[in-house]
Amino acid sequence: MEIEQEELNQEQNIPLLCEIDRKAQAIPKNLGPCITQGCIKPTKYACPKCKCNYCSLDCYKNHNEACVNKFYEENVIEELKNRKADEQTQKKMNKLLKEYKEQLDQDREEFEIPEKELERLEELEDLMMQNELDLDCLTIEEQRQFADFVKNNEQLQKYIKPWKPWWLLENGLFSLYVEEIETEKAEQKKNKDSQIQEVIDFRSQMQQRLKKQISFKILCKVPPHIDIPYQLSNIICGAALTFRMFNGDIWENPLESLNFLVSISMSFNPQNRVEIGSIQNAMNNVITNALRIEQQNIKNFIPLLQEDMQTIFKNKVFILEILYRLFDLLHEGQIELRDMIEESDEGPVKNQQKENQKALGNIKQKIIFFISYTKDIVTQEQLQTMLRGIIEYKQEKEQNIQIDDKIGQIKKLSLLL
């Protein structure tokens, strides 16, 4: 059945799995004159610090250095705090903090520093020697100073790197991100081997789990519905975007990751009765829903997501791995909810937590269904058909971008005439 785009873009009434505080404000058409002298563009934004009106990012950056620096400090500290400190990351953080401390020591030699600050420097040095120095050890003012230090330190680019998915292959092995720094070759090799080993171990475990997987013929007594392949692609697209959105670390906060995934994939909505109809609709549904939630960040991921889908649908092993990882994530989410339920008093909050736990159980059953379907029913020919749909979707989007660019150029020329 042909699906109308408006139907796919309708809001989904899905209960949140966790509360996420998002301060969304409607943007009025014009707030008043722009803070930048001589700028006549209509203003749509107000600086959260000084409340001055501005029309664009350029005007915001130029209006007040203190506001911009304050915004940067708060966000870079939050970003660094939210990153999971594995062994390699901890070493890099310690290195940055060590350089920060060395800068403080240099200041101590050049300027007279109060006794209280000298004692504080010694405390930080003790923590560093015990390998226990992290951002939480710093005061608010020290964190701001550290953020300013990082801002002007080129090593920040070495510390924060984008996650690279395991489904990107290199010479038949899983290609995972490894830094290209000559001085760390030995450490890189060790890190790369351990990361690849994690994926190899997961694949080995998955093969054992597949042997125990219930046959699709037993699980479903009737032929699968014609829309099942598109529901599957909707789930995989949502999962790939979730991995991207959380920079690969969906395990740090399982409920937040699941909340995002369920919110963008219509296949998880128990109230949905609309057929998807095509893989193009499946992908467009995910992107449209995601843009409602995280518009600025999602735009950067759309080209990557299209490439991801092309790679994933070349081999159903990747599809199975994503489904099993989702199953494990759902299991972690259930455990987290179980602990929350045990600690909660009787009342509406506890009842909602129980409902959420039940919802996760239902989604787990759906994942089991799609694992069996992929294992027993999906053929290479079907994958090729879906792959062609992904390529067509990508080409269509690229053409739309080119058309939009041309329209933009025409509008600019018309203003000059």
LODOMAR-371139 format. One record per residue (C-alpha): residue in three letters; x, y, z. Coordinates in steps of 0.5 Angstrom, whole numbers, plus 500, padded with zeros to 3 digits. Example, Ala and Ser with C-alpha at 12.3 -4.5 7.8 and 13.67 -1.06 7.14 Angstrom:
<pts>
ALA525491516 SER527498514 
</pts>
This chain:
<pts>
MET500500500 GLU503507498 ILE504511504 GLU503519504 GLN509523507 GLU504527511 GLU502520515 LEU509518516 ASN511525519 GLN505525524 GLU507525531 GLN508519535 ASN505518542 ILE511514545 PRO512514553 LEU519517555 LEU523511558 CYS527517562 GLU526524563 ILE530529559 ASP530536561 ARG530540555 LYS528547555 ALA525548548 GLN523555547 ALA519558541 ILE523563536 PRO519569535 LYS519572528 ASN523578530 LEU525580537 GLY528587535 PRO534590533 CYS540586532 ILE546587537 THR551588531 GLN551596529 GLY549596522 CYS546590521 ILE539590519 LYS537583519 PRO531580523 THR533578530 LYS531571532 TYR535569538 ALA537572544 CYS543571548 PRO542566554 LYS547571558 CYS546578557 LYS539577553 CYS542582547 ASN538580540 TYR542577535 CYS540574528 SER546569526 LEU552565529 ASP557571526 CYS553576530 TYR553572536 LYS560571536 ASN562578535 HIS557581540 ASN561580547 GLU567575548 ALA565574555 CYS558571553 VAL562567548 ASN567564552 LYS562563558 PHE558559553 TYR564555551 GLU567554558 GLU560551560 ASN559546554 VAL566544554 ILE566542561 GLU560538560 GLU562535554 LEU569532557 LYS565530564 ASN560526560 ARG565522556 LYS567515559 ALA574514561 ASP577508558 GLU584507560 GLN587510553 THR582516555 GLN584517562 LYS591517560 LYS590523555 MET586527560 ASN591526565 LYS596529560 LEU592535559 LEU591536566 LYS598535568 GLU600540562 TYR595545566 LYS598544572 GLU605545569 GLN602552567 LEU600553574 ASP607551577 GLN610556571 ASP605562574 ARG607560581 GLU615561579 GLU613568575 PHE608571580 GLU607571588 ILE601566589 PRO598566596 GLU599560601 LYS592557600 GLU593557592 LEU600553593 GLU596548598 ARG591547593 LEU596546587 GLU600540592 GLU593537593 LEU592537585 GLU599534585 ASP598528590 LEU591526586 MET595526579 MET601522582 GLN595517585 ASN592517578 GLU586520581 LEU586527578 ASP579528574 LEU575534572 ASP570532578 CYS576534583 LEU577541580 THR573547583 ILE568551579 GLU573556578 GLU579551576 GLN574548571 ARG573554568 GLN581555567 PHE582548565 ALA576549559 ASP580556557 PHE587552557 VAL584546553 LYS581552548 ASN587554546 ASN591547546 GLU591543540 GLN591537544 LEU584538545 GLN583535537 LYS587529539 TYR582528545 ILE575528542 LYS575524536 PRO569522533 TRP567514534 LYS567510528 PRO562504527 TRP565497527 TRP561495521 LEU566499517 LEU571494514 GLU578494513 ASN582488510 GLY576484512 LEU577486519 PHE573491523 SER576498522 LEU575502529 TYR578509530 VAL586509532 GLU590515532 GLU595517527 ILE601519532 GLU608517531 THR610517538 GLU604512540 LYS605507535 ALA606501540 GLU600503544 GLN595504538 LYS597497536 LYS595495543 ASN589499543 LYS586497536 ASP588490537 SER583490543 GLN578494540 ILE578489534 GLN578483539 GLU572486543 VAL568485536 ILE571479534 ASP568476541 PHE562479540 ARG561476533 SER563469536 GLN558470542 MET553472537 GLN554465533 GLN553461539 ARG546465540 LEU544464533 LYS544457534 LYS539457540 GLN535462536 ILE528460535 SER526458528 PHE522463524 LYS517458522 ILE516456529 LEU515463531 CYS511465526 LYS506460523 VAL504465517 PRO508468512 PRO511475514 HIS507481512 ILE510485506 ASP512491510 ILE516487515 PRO523488511 TYR521496511 GLN520495519 LEU526492520 SER530497516 ASN527503520 ILE529499526 ILE536499523 CYS536506521 GLY534508528 ALA539504531 ALA545506527 LEU543514528 THR543512535 PHE550510535 ARG552516532 MET548521536 PHE551518542 ASN558517539 GLY558509540 ASP557510547 ILE550507548 TRP552503554 GLU553509559 ASN546511560 PRO542505557 LEU535509558 GLU537515555 SER539511549 LEU533507548 ASN529513549 PHE532517543 LEU531510539 VAL524509541 SER522516539 ILE525516532 SER523509530 MET516508528 SER517501528 PHE517501536 ASN511505537 PRO505500539 GLN500504537 ASN503505530 ARG498502525 VAL501505518 GLU505501513 ILE512504512 GLY512501504 SER519503502 ILE526503505 GLN526510503 ASN520512507 ALA523508513 MET529512513 ASN526519512 ASN521517518 VAL527516522 ILE531522520 THR524527521 ASN523524528 ALA530525530 LEU530532527 ARG524534532 ILE529532537 GLU536534536 GLN535538529 GLN542542530 ASN546535531 ILE542531527 LYS544535520 ASN551533521 PHE549525521 ILE545525515 PRO550524510 LEU554519515 LEU547515516 GLN546514509 GLU553511508 ASP552507514 MET545504511 GLN549502505 THR554498508 ILE550495513 PHE545492508 LYS551489504 ASN551483509 LYS546481514 VAL551479519 PHE551487521 ILE544487521 LEU544481526 GLU550484530 ILE546491531 LEU539487533 TYR543483538 ARG546489541 LEU540492541 PHE537486545 ASP543487550 LEU542494551 LEU534493552 HIS536488558 GLU541493561 GLY535498561 GLN531493564 ILE536492570 GLU537499571 LEU529500571 ARG528494576 ASP533498581 MET529504580 ILE523501582 GLU526498588 GLU528504590 SER522508589 ASP516509593 GLU509507591 GLY506512587 PRO505515580 VAL513515579 LYS513508581 ASN507506576 GLN510509570 GLN517506571 LYS513499571 GLU510501565 ASN517503562 GLN520496564 LYS514492561 ALA515496554 LEU522494554 GLY520487555 ASN515488549 ILE521491545 LYS525485546 GLN520480544 LYS520484537 ILE527484537 ILE527477538 PHE522476532 PHE527480527 ILE533476529 SER529470527 TYR526473521 THR533476519 LYS537469520 ASP532465516 ILE528469511 VAL532475509 THR536473503 GLN542476499 GLU537478493 GLN533482498 LEU539485501 GLN540488494 THR533490493 MET534494499 LEU540497498 ARG538499491 GLY533503495 ILE538506500 ILE542508494 GLU536511490 TYR534515497 LYS541518498 GLN541520490 GLU535523491 LYS537527497 GLU543529494 GLN539532488 ASN535536493 ILE541539496 GLN543541489 ILE537544487 ASP536548494 ASP543551493 LYS541553486 ILE535556489 GLY539560494 GLN544562489 ILE538565484 LYS535569490 LYS542572492 LEU543574485 SER536577485 LEU538581491 LEU544584487 LEU539586481 
</pts>
